[in-house]
């Protein structure tokens, strides 16, 4: 069915209350978008992560009379100085609309990430067939690309791996296709675990991939390789947990970190990890290193 979209420019302080007001006025869905196109990843439990300049989008049924909605938002002080836009949206499968812009991508010397609905460009390469569904991770974002390039550079033969914040399963499955014998994927979002499971089955590695919510993860499990592509804040807060997954002399990669956040995240890990030089791609970076024999 077609929709009417009301987009209101807001701030970090006002966005959530504006979203609540739109829902009370009949919005079928509310989305928060960065007005400056800054990506944001999944929050920790109980958190709502918003941007400094946030567009709040409310989606209304096409037959909705938007006059009373606009008036109510003006009276609430949410709409001022023409800080809103109304759009008529055509009938589309919005969850899958992004698919037309997702193409095969090459990482390192031998790894390809291939949309599951398109032909494989190089049958002789290591190919990961991916349909992320509603989970994060396609390889198009610099943080995922940095992690894929790092994994491709390792000898993962017979190694055990932890993918902390596994999302679509792209890093976990890439590790298995690159030779790892066992991967444990952990995520706070059940949709991510579903997407990871589906993609693992698509790539015939489901038997080697174990998926857990944090509360269900195995105790005292340690791996040769740990990769965590989440956010700088949680990376710092969860340092002891993330390092706890790593065997002595094991290797670690962290991403989801803006370049200006690299120093603070590095400082949280330098006691336990012998750090490599920070690697950057666009505005984002990867921090990696080897677990010290403490």
Long-range contacts (C-beta under 8 A, 24 or more apart in sequence): 1-61, 1-62, 1-91, 2-62, 2-88, 2-89, 2-90, 2-91, 3-28, 3-59, 3-60, 3-61, 3-62, 3-88, 3-89, 4-59, 4-60, 4-61, 4-62, 4-64, 4-66, 4-86, 4-87, 4-88, 4-89, 5-57, 5-58, 5-59, 5-60, 5-86, 5-87, 5-88, 5-89, 6-57, 6-58, 6-60, 6-66, 6-69, 6-70, 6-73, 6-84, 6-85, 6-86, 7-55, 7-56, 7-57, 7-58, 7-84, 7-85, 7-86, 7-87, 8-55, 8-56, 8-57, 8-58, 8-73, 8-78, 8-79, 8-83, 8-84, 9-35, 9-53, 9-54, 9-55, 9-56, 9-83, 9-84, 10-54, 10-55, 10-56, 10-78, 10-83, 11-52, 11-53, 11-54, 12-50, 12-51, 12-52, 12-54, 14-78, 15-50, 15-54, 15-56, 16-48, 16-50, 17-78, 18-56, 18-73, 18-78, 19-56, 19-58, 21-72, 21-73, 21-76, 21-78, 22-56, 22-58, 22-69, 22-73, 23-58, 25-58, 25-68, 25-69, 25-72, 25-73, 26-60, 26-61, 26-64, 26-69, 27-58, 27-59, 27-60, 28-59, 28-60, 28-61, 29-58, 29-59, 30-56, 30-57, 30-58, 30-59, 31-56, 31-57, 31-59, 32-56, 32-57, 33-57, 39-141, 41-136, 41-165, 41-229, 41-230, 41-231, 41-256, 42-136, 42-165, 42-167, 42-187, 42-188, 42-189, 42-192, 42-230, 44-188, 44-234, 45-188, 49-231, 59-89, 62-88, 95-134, 102-138, 102-140, 105-139, 105-140, 105-145, 107-139, 107-145, 107-148, 107-149, 107-152, 108-148, 108-149, 108-152, 108-153, 109-152, 110-152, 111-148, 111-151, 111-152, 111-174, 111-177, 111-178, 113-138, 113-139, 113-148, 113-170, 113-174, 116-202, 126-174, 126-177, 126-178, 127-177, 128-170, 128-173, 128-174, 128-177, 128-199, 128-203, 129-199, 129-202, 129-203, 130-168, 130-170, 130-173, 130-199, 130-202, 131-195, 131-198, 131-199, 131-202, 132-167, 132-168, 132-170, 132-195, 132-199, 133-168, 133-191, 133-194, 133-195, 133-198, 134-191, 134-195, 135-167, 135-168, 135-169, 135-187, 135-189, 135-191, 135-192, 135-194, 135-195, 135-196, 136-167, 136-168, 136-192, 137-166, 137-167, 137-168, 137-169, 137-170, 137-171, 137-229, 138-168, 138-170, 139-170, 141-284, 142-281, 142-282, 142-283, 142-284, 143-229, 143-255, 143-256, 143-257, 143-281, 143-284, 143-286, 144-170, 144-171, 144-229, 144-255, 145-281, 146-253, 146-255, 146-279, 146-281, 146-284, 146-285, 146-286, 147-171, 147-227, 147-229, 147-253, 147-255, 147-286, 148-174, 150-227, 150-253, 150-279, 150-286, 150-288, 151-175, 151-178, 151-225, 151-227, 151-253, 152-178, 154-178, 154-225, 154-251, 155-179, 156-180, 156-225, 159-223, 159-224, 159-225, 160-184, 160-222, 160-223, 160-224, 160-225, 161-223, 161-224, 161-225, 161-226, 161-227, 162-186, 162-221, 162-223, 162-225, 162-226, 162-227, 162-245, 162-246, 163-227, 163-228, 164-226, 164-227, 164-228, 164-230, 164-242, 164-245, 165-228, 165-229, 165-230, 165-256, 166-192, 166-193, 166-196, 166-211, 167-192, 167-195, 167-196, 167-229, 168-192, 168-195, 168-196, 168-199, 169-195, 169-196, 169-197, 169-199, 169-200, 169-209, 169-211, 170-199, 171-227, 171-229, 172-196, 172-200, 172-209, 173-199, 173-200, 173-203, 173-205, 173-209, 175-225, 175-227, 176-200, 176-203, 176-205, 176-208, 176-209, 177-203, 177-205, 180-208, 180-225, 181-208, 182-208, 182-210, 183-208, 183-209, 183-210, 184-210, 184-211, 184-212, 184-217, 184-218, 184-221, 184-223, 185-209, 185-210, 185-211, 185-212, 186-211, 186-212, 186-213, 186-214, 186-217, 187-211, 187-213, 188-213, 188-214, 221-245, 222-246, 222-247, 222-250, 223-247, 223-250, 224-250, 224-251, 225-250, 225-251, 225-252, 226-250, 226-251, 226-252, 226-253, 227-252, 227-253, 227-254, 227-255, 228-252, 228-253, 228-254, 228-255, 228-256, 229-254, 229-255, 229-256, 230-256, 231-256, 231-257, 232-256, 232-257, 232-258, 232-261, 232-264, 232-265, 235-265, 235-268, 236-264, 236-265, 236-268, 239-268, 239-269, 239-272, 243-269, 243-272, 243-273, 243-291, 246-291, 247-291, 248-291, 248-292, 248-293, 248-294, 249-290, 249-291, 249-293, 250-290, 250-291, 251-288, 251-289, 251-290, 251-291, 252-288, 252-289, 252-290, 252-291, 253-286, 253-287, 253-288, 254-286, 254-287, 254-288, 255-284, 255-285, 255-286, 255-287, 256-284, 257-284, 257-285, 257-286, 257-287, 258-283, 258-284, 258-285, 259-283, 259-284, 259-285, 262-287
